[in-house]
Amino acid sequence: MLAGAGVLPLLAVTFPAALAALAVAAWLVRGKMALVPRMRGTDWWPLVLETLPYAAAVAVNTLYFRITIVVMSLVAVSEQTGYFATSFRVTEVLIGVPSLAIGAAFPILSRAARDDLDRFAYAGERVIELAVVGGIALALAVALSAPFVIELVAGPAGKPAAPVLEIQAIALAATFLTSAGGFLLLSMRRHMALLITNGGALVLNLVLTLILVHTDQAQGGAIAGVLAESALAVSLIALIARSHAVALRPGRLSAITLAGLAGAAPLLVSGLPSLIRLVAGLAIYAALLAAFRLMPPEIGHVLQRRRSSV
């Protein structure tokens, strides 16, 4: 968009990329499974009835991340829309990380929700805690390195997009929580709840974007996205808490969040090179997690195995 291509080419470029990914996937599974669907109503209709609300929720979630760009192209200055789009391209690459990381635990969560509620409660607690720790770490990494990343992606012309990326990075922490909450509710077969909460987040994002873009342009759009994603995360976690299926520990989660805020302190130091503040911020965050024993044991086990293999 900085080159003046407009919104349509920016959004349309995802189609050939998706087709290429589909072709590669079809080639990888050739001969191992049938690629032509078999229409057996008695088999797939009950499955469709359950998965359709979840599929709609995922579609709505994907849409509301992009609706800000569409709204901005209509109501904001084109240059500001370009800055927002440049920043969004960075976060868009990372949005899928939470789903990939937490989705690996979904089979365990789904089986436990059906057969072993105690195990589900424990696994759900661990997943949420890991989501908070990992989400804050990723958000810090993106926010602290924003000027360097923007210069790498867009060059000197994209420099005004760095503050936008610093704001949008906060949404990545919330996205980890929405992924955790989404997979937990999916395991509990709360499909309609997922659709309603994601629909509410879409409406909230649209309203906030229309309001905030007029006052703060690209940064206003970024704030709208952060608020909508945070509201979605809070809603999903609240639904899980009300179900009493997972025992949450608010004090521990709050302490991890405070450690993350301390890690963001280098952002307040003007003139500090991006890479130095990145290292400093992550070091502060990790040190506080270790000092107050907030580091999830799963991370320690992974690091210990790494050391042993080396």
C-alpha positions as CSV (number, residue, x, y, z in Angstrom):
1,M,0.0,0.0,0.0
2,L,3.0,2.3,0.5
3,A,3.6,1.9,-3.2
4,G,0.0,3.1,-4.0
5,A,-1.4,-0.3,-5.0
6,G,-4.6,0.2,-3.0
7,V,-6.6,-2.2,-0.8
8,L,-7.9,-4.6,-3.4
9,P,-4.5,-5.9,-4.5
10,L,-3.4,-6.1,-0.9
11,L,-6.3,-8.4,0.0
12,A,-6.4,-10.3,-3.4
13,V,-2.7,-11.4,-3.0
14,T,-3.9,-14.0,-0.4
15,F,-5.8,-16.0,-3.0
16,P,-2.9,-17.2,-5.1
17,A,-1.0,-17.9,-1.9
18,A,-3.9,-20.0,-0.6
19,L,-4.2,-21.9,-3.9
20,A,-0.4,-22.6,-3.9
21,A,-0.7,-23.9,-0.3
22,L,-3.7,-26.1,-1.3
23,A,-1.7,-27.6,-4.3
24,V,1.3,-28.4,-2.1
25,A,-1.0,-30.0,0.5
26,A,-2.8,-32.1,-2.1
27,W,0.6,-33.3,-3.5
28,L,1.9,-34.3,-0.1
29,V,-1.2,-36.4,0.7
30,R,-1.5,-38.0,-2.7
31,G,-2.2,-41.7,-2.5
32,K,-2.7,-41.6,1.2
33,M,-6.3,-40.4,1.3
34,A,-9.2,-39.7,-1.1
35,L,-9.3,-36.1,-2.4
36,V,-12.9,-36.3,-3.6
37,P,-15.5,-35.9,-0.9
38,R,-18.1,-38.7,-0.5
39,M,-21.6,-37.4,0.1
40,R,-23.0,-39.7,2.7
41,G,-25.7,-37.7,4.5
42,T,-26.1,-40.0,7.5
43,D,-22.4,-39.7,8.2
44,W,-21.6,-36.0,7.6
45,W,-24.8,-34.2,8.4
46,P,-24.5,-34.5,12.2
47,L,-20.8,-33.4,11.9
48,V,-21.9,-30.4,9.8
49,L,-24.5,-29.4,12.4
50,E,-21.8,-29.3,15.1
51,T,-18.9,-27.8,13.1
52,L,-20.9,-25.1,11.2
53,P,-21.2,-22.7,14.1
54,Y,-17.5,-23.1,14.9
55,A,-16.5,-22.6,11.2
56,A,-18.7,-19.5,11.2
57,A,-16.9,-18.3,14.3
58,V,-13.5,-18.8,12.8
59,A,-14.6,-17.0,9.6
60,V,-15.9,-14.0,11.7
61,N,-12.7,-14.0,13.7
62,T,-10.6,-13.9,10.5
63,L,-12.9,-11.1,9.0
64,Y,-12.7,-8.7,12.0
65,F,-8.9,-8.6,11.8
66,R,-9.2,-7.3,8.3
67,I,-12.3,-5.1,8.5
68,T,-10.2,-2.3,10.0
69,I,-8.2,-2.0,6.7
70,V,-11.5,-1.8,4.7
71,V,-13.0,0.8,7.0
72,M,-9.7,2.8,7.0
73,S,-9.6,2.8,3.2
74,L,-13.0,4.5,3.3
75,V,-12.7,7.0,6.1
76,A,-8.9,7.6,6.7
77,V,-6.1,9.3,4.8
78,S,-4.6,6.9,2.3
79,E,-1.1,7.3,3.7
80,Q,-2.4,6.4,7.2
81,T,-4.1,3.3,5.7
82,G,-0.8,2.3,4.2
83,Y,0.9,2.6,7.6
84,F,-1.7,0.5,9.2
85,A,-1.6,-2.1,6.4
86,T,2.2,-2.3,6.7
87,S,2.0,-2.9,10.4
88,F,-0.8,-5.4,10.0
89,R,1.2,-7.4,7.5
90,V,3.7,-8.1,10.2
91,T,1.2,-9.2,12.8
92,E,-0.8,-11.1,10.2
93,V,2.1,-13.5,9.8
94,L,2.2,-14.1,13.6
95,I,-1.6,-14.4,14.2
96,G,-1.5,-18.1,13.3
97,V,1.2,-18.9,15.8
98,P,-1.2,-19.3,18.8
99,S,-3.5,-21.7,16.9
100,L,-0.5,-23.8,15.8
101,A,1.0,-23.9,19.3
102,I,-2.2,-24.5,21.3
103,G,-4.0,-26.5,18.6
104,A,-1.5,-29.3,19.2
105,A,-3.1,-29.9,22.6
106,F,-6.6,-30.0,21.2
107,P,-6.9,-33.8,20.9
108,I,-5.9,-34.2,24.5
109,L,-8.3,-31.5,25.6
110,S,-11.2,-33.0,23.6
111,R,-10.7,-36.5,24.9
112,A,-10.3,-35.3,28.5
113,A,-13.4,-33.1,28.3
114,R,-15.3,-36.3,27.3
115,D,-13.7,-38.9,29.6
116,D,-11.8,-37.3,32.4
117,L,-12.9,-33.9,33.7
118,D,-10.2,-33.7,36.3
119,R,-7.6,-34.1,33.6
120,F,-9.4,-31.5,31.5
121,A,-9.4,-29.1,34.4
122,Y,-5.7,-29.5,34.9
123,A,-4.8,-29.3,31.2
124,G,-7.0,-26.3,30.7
125,E,-5.3,-24.4,33.5
126,R,-1.9,-25.2,32.0
127,V,-3.0,-24.2,28.5
128,I,-4.3,-20.8,29.7
129,E,-1.2,-20.1,31.7
130,L,1.1,-21.0,28.9
131,A,-1.0,-18.9,26.6
132,V,-0.5,-15.9,28.8
133,V,3.3,-16.4,29.2
134,G,3.8,-17.1,25.5
135,G,1.5,-14.3,24.3
136,I,3.2,-11.7,26.4
137,A,6.6,-12.9,25.2
138,L,5.6,-12.6,21.6
139,A,3.9,-9.2,22.1
140,L,7.0,-7.9,23.8
141,A,9.3,-9.2,21.0
142,V,7.2,-7.5,18.3
143,A,6.7,-4.2,20.2
144,L,10.3,-3.8,21.3
145,S,11.7,-4.6,17.8
146,A,9.0,-2.6,15.9
147,P,11.2,0.1,14.4
148,F,13.8,-2.5,13.2
149,V,11.1,-4.8,11.8
150,I,9.3,-1.9,9.9
151,E,12.5,-0.6,8.4
152,L,13.3,-4.2,7.3
153,V,9.9,-4.6,5.7
154,A,9.1,-1.2,4.3
155,G,12.3,0.8,4.4
156,P,12.7,4.4,5.7
157,A,9.4,5.3,4.1
158,G,7.5,3.1,6.5
159,K,9.0,4.5,9.7
160,P,5.6,6.1,10.9
161,A,4.2,2.5,10.9
162,A,6.5,1.5,13.9
163,P,4.2,3.1,16.6
164,V,1.2,1.4,15.0
165,L,3.0,-2.0,15.2
166,E,3.9,-1.3,18.8
167,I,0.2,-1.0,19.6
168,Q,-0.9,-3.9,17.4
169,A,1.6,-6.2,19.2
170,I,-0.6,-6.1,22.2
171,A,-3.3,-7.9,20.2
172,L,-1.0,-10.8,19.8
173,A,-1.0,-11.4,23.6
174,A,-4.8,-11.4,23.5
175,T,-4.8,-13.7,20.5
176,F,-3.0,-16.3,22.5
177,L,-5.8,-16.2,25.1
178,T,-8.5,-16.3,22.5
179,S,-6.9,-19.3,20.9
180,A,-6.7,-21.0,24.3
181,G,-10.2,-20.1,25.2
182,G,-11.5,-21.1,21.8
183,F,-10.0,-24.6,21.9
184,L,-11.2,-25.1,25.5
185,L,-14.8,-24.2,24.5
186,L,-14.5,-26.2,21.4
187,S,-13.5,-29.2,23.5
188,M,-16.6,-28.6,25.6
189,R,-18.7,-28.4,22.4
190,R,-19.7,-24.8,23.1
191,H,-19.9,-23.9,19.5
192,M,-22.7,-21.3,19.6
193,A,-20.9,-19.5,22.4
194,L,-17.8,-19.2,20.2
195,L,-20.0,-17.8,17.3
196,I,-21.7,-15.3,19.5
197,T,-18.5,-14.0,21.2
198,N,-16.7,-13.7,17.9
199,G,-19.7,-11.9,16.3
200,G,-19.7,-9.5,19.2
201,A,-16.0,-8.8,18.8
202,L,-16.6,-8.1,15.1
203,V,-19.3,-5.5,15.8
204,L,-17.2,-4.0,18.6
205,N,-14.2,-3.7,16.3
206,L,-16.3,-2.1,13.6
207,V,-17.8,0.5,15.9
208,L,-14.4,1.3,17.6
209,T,-12.7,1.6,14.3
210,L,-15.2,4.1,13.0
211,I,-14.8,6.2,16.1
212,L,-11.0,5.9,16.7
213,V,-9.8,6.2,13.1
214,H,-11.4,9.7,12.9
215,T,-9.4,10.8,16.0
216,D,-6.1,9.0,15.6
217,Q,-6.0,7.5,12.1
218,A,-3.7,4.5,11.9
219,Q,-2.9,4.3,15.6
220,G,-6.7,4.6,16.3
221,G,-7.3,1.6,14.1
222,A,-4.7,-0.3,15.9
223,I,-6.2,0.6,19.3
224,A,-9.6,-0.6,18.0
225,G,-8.2,-4.0,17.1
226,V,-6.5,-4.4,20.4
227,L,-9.6,-3.5,22.4
228,A,-11.8,-5.8,20.3
229,E,-9.4,-8.7,20.6
230,S,-9.0,-8.1,24.3
231,A,-12.7,-8.0,24.8
232,L,-13.0,-11.3,23.0
233,A,-10.3,-12.9,25.2
234,V,-12.0,-11.7,28.4
235,S,-15.4,-13.0,27.2
236,L,-14.0,-16.5,26.3
237,I,-12.1,-16.8,29.6
238,A,-15.2,-15.6,31.5
239,L,-17.3,-18.3,29.9
240,I,-14.7,-20.9,30.9
241,A,-14.6,-19.6,34.4
242,R,-18.4,-19.7,34.7
243,S,-18.5,-23.3,33.5
244,H,-16.3,-24.3,36.5
245,A,-14.7,-26.8,34.1
246,V,-11.2,-25.2,34.5
247,A,-9.9,-23.8,37.8
248,L,-8.2,-20.5,37.0
249,R,-5.7,-18.8,39.2
250,P,-6.2,-15.0,38.7
251,G,-3.4,-14.0,41.1
252,R,-0.8,-16.0,39.2
253,L,-2.1,-14.7,35.8
254,S,-2.0,-11.2,37.1
255,A,1.5,-11.6,38.3
256,I,2.6,-12.8,34.9
257,T,0.9,-9.8,33.3
258,L,2.7,-7.4,35.6
259,A,6.0,-9.1,34.7
260,G,5.1,-8.4,31.0
261,L,4.5,-4.7,31.8
262,A,7.9,-4.5,33.4
263,G,9.4,-6.0,30.3
264,A,7.9,-3.3,28.3
265,A,9.8,-0.6,30.2
266,P,12.5,-0.2,27.5
267,L,9.8,1.3,25.3
268,L,9.9,4.3,27.5
269,V,13.6,5.0,26.9
270,S,13.9,7.2,23.8
271,G,16.7,6.7,21.4
272,L,17.5,3.2,22.5
273,P,18.3,0.9,19.5
274,S,15.6,-1.7,18.8
275,L,17.7,-4.8,19.2
276,I,19.1,-3.5,22.6
277,R,15.6,-2.8,24.0
278,L,14.4,-6.2,22.6
279,V,17.1,-8.1,24.5
280,A,16.6,-5.9,27.6
281,G,12.8,-6.2,27.7
282,L,12.8,-10.0,27.2
283,A,15.6,-10.4,29.8
284,I,13.5,-8.4,32.4
285,Y,10.4,-10.4,31.6
286,A,12.2,-13.8,31.9
287,A,14.1,-12.8,35.0
288,L,10.9,-11.8,36.8
289,L,9.1,-15.0,35.8
290,A,12.1,-17.0,37.2
291,A,12.5,-14.9,40.3
292,F,8.8,-15.2,41.4
293,R,8.5,-18.8,40.1
294,L,6.0,-17.9,37.5
295,M,7.7,-19.8,34.7
296,P,5.5,-22.8,33.7
297,P,7.3,-26.1,34.4
298,E,6.6,-27.2,30.8
299,I,9.0,-24.5,29.5
300,G,11.7,-25.6,32.0
301,H,11.3,-29.2,30.8
302,V,11.8,-28.2,27.2
303,L,14.9,-26.1,28.0
304,Q,16.3,-29.0,30.1
305,R,15.9,-31.4,27.2
306,R,17.5,-28.9,24.9
307,R,20.6,-28.7,27.2
308,S,20.8,-32.4,27.4
309,S,20.7,-32.9,23.6
310,V,23.4,-30.2,23.2
